Amino acid sequence: MNRIIGIRKGIAMLTMNRWPGRLVFQGLTLAGVLATSSVAALEPEHETRRLMLATEQAVADENWGDAGEYLNRLQGVEVEKPPEYLFYRGRVMLEADHYNEAKSALENYVDKTGTDGQYYKEALQLITAVEKEQKASSKRAEKASGEEPVAVIEAAGREPLERLQQLYLTDNPTNALTLHLNSLLELNGWRQDQRIVRTGSVPDLLYRVSVQSGEINIQESRTTENGEVRLSSQSLPVYGISPEVRWDCVAAEQACWVYDPRNESRLFRLAGDKKLTAEAAQTLGRLIKSTQTPN
């Protein structure tokens, strides 16, 4: 924690006081599927505005636990979020050491707002902080292994299950992996127009996974050119299949793919972020393994 605080001492607007411990971010559930157990009474655009105001106030009060909770609930509202949502998400993800997700959110914020963004300068500084943390983490991993690594990928999918359970407020490893995978699938969601790939907007292809009775259920939500949303679903029985999940990116298709471990067919079509695609594949593999051995 102290090393992250040290990096941010030069960011005046973000560190007027020392940030509390990382436990305050336990309210952030990235997937958004547990946002609330009841149906919101407000229309989505009004609920989004209400939660953004609550987030802004929580950040102003340096109440990071509440800020994380509001961001979690915002994630579950299927409407385009204001750009500040991306900035706040990036801050929280960096504090939780989810570097790839933090960098993606902050870069999307900068791309979306440009120099006119309210937090433009702070976002650039935080992106630099993320890169420093990634390099430091890679050096620590190299030193610990005592070998020269072929490649180092900062993968949230490799984090200890206990940490993911703490982040997603669950004692169940399978639930934590499910929530994390859903977050990655949305964060790297595929759009027809690659110029508007933003974390705060709903992807044209959105996948949601759930686990029930030894199967991983996958729901696909596809938005057509005329705005129609088409839903489809399939089940992935986990017993007897390998938890090693392959992925790659195809430049000609402007997309990355996660493959079905049963037959190597294409399972998830995602946007072009290679690291997030790798994390999604790794997390799916861990989810398969966790579902195979639920105890």
C-alpha positions, 0 to 999 in steps of 0.5 A, a space after each residue: 500500500 505504501 508504495 502506491 501511496 508514494 507514487 501518488 504523492 505528486 498528484 495533488 488532486 488525488 492525494 490531499 490526504 493519505 488514502 485508507 487501507 485497501 479494504 475500503 475498496 471491498 464494495 467494488 464488484 466489477 461485474 455489476 451483476 450483484 448491484 442490487 437485489 431489487 429493481 430500481 424505481 428510477 429509469 436507467 438515465 436517472 438512476 445513473 445520474 443519482 449514483 454518479 452524484 453519490 460517487 462524486 460525493 463519496 470521493 469528495 469525502 474520501 469515503 472510498 468504500 461507499 465510492 466503490 459500492 456506487 461504482 458497483 451499482 453503476 456497472 449494473 445499469 445498462 446505459 452509457 455512463 458519463 466519462 467520469 465513471 471511467 476515471 473513478 473506476 480507474 482510480 479504484 482498480 489501481 488501488 486494488 492492484 488490478 493494473 490492466 483494468 485500471 489502465 484500460 479505464 483511464 485510457 478510455 476516459 482520456 480517449 473519450 474526453 480529450 484535453 477537455 476532460 475534468 480529470 485529464 491531467 490526473 488521468 495521464 498521471 495515473 496511467 504513468 503510475 500504472 505503468 510503473 507498478 506493472 514494471 515493478 511487479 514484473 521485476 519482482 516476479 523475475 527476481 522471485 523466479 531467479 530466471 529470465 522470463 520469456 514474457 510477463 503478463 500482469 494477469 488479474 486472472 492469476 491472483 490468489 482466490 482469497 484476494 478476489 473473494 475479498 474484492 468481490 465480497 464473497 466467501 465462494 471462490 467460484 462466485 468470485 471467479 464468475 464475477 471477475 470473468 463477467 467484468 473482463 468480458 464487459 471491459 473488453 466487449 466487442 463493438 461494431 465501431 471500434 472508434 467508440 470502444 469505451 468501458 462506460 458504453 454497452 458493447 455490441 456483444 456482451 457475454 454473461 456467465 453463471 454457474 449452476 449444477 456443474 455447468 457454466 451457462 453463457 448468455 450472449 447479448 447481441 445488438 444489431 445495427 437497427 438497435 435490436 437486442 438479440 439474446 442467446 445462450 449455451 451451456 458448457 459442461 465442465 467435467 472431463 474438459 481441460 481448464 487450459 483455455 486458448 485465446 488469440 487476436 486476429 488483426 484482420 477481424 479487429 477482434 480477439 477470441 477466447 476458444 471453447 476448450 471442448 472443441 477449439 471453436 470460437 466462444 467469446 468474441 472480444 475487442 482488441 485488448 490482448 492482456 484483457 483477453 488473456 486474463 479472460 481466458 485464464 479466468 475461464 480456465 480457473 472457473 472451469 477448474 473450480 467448478 470441476 472441484 467445488 469443494 
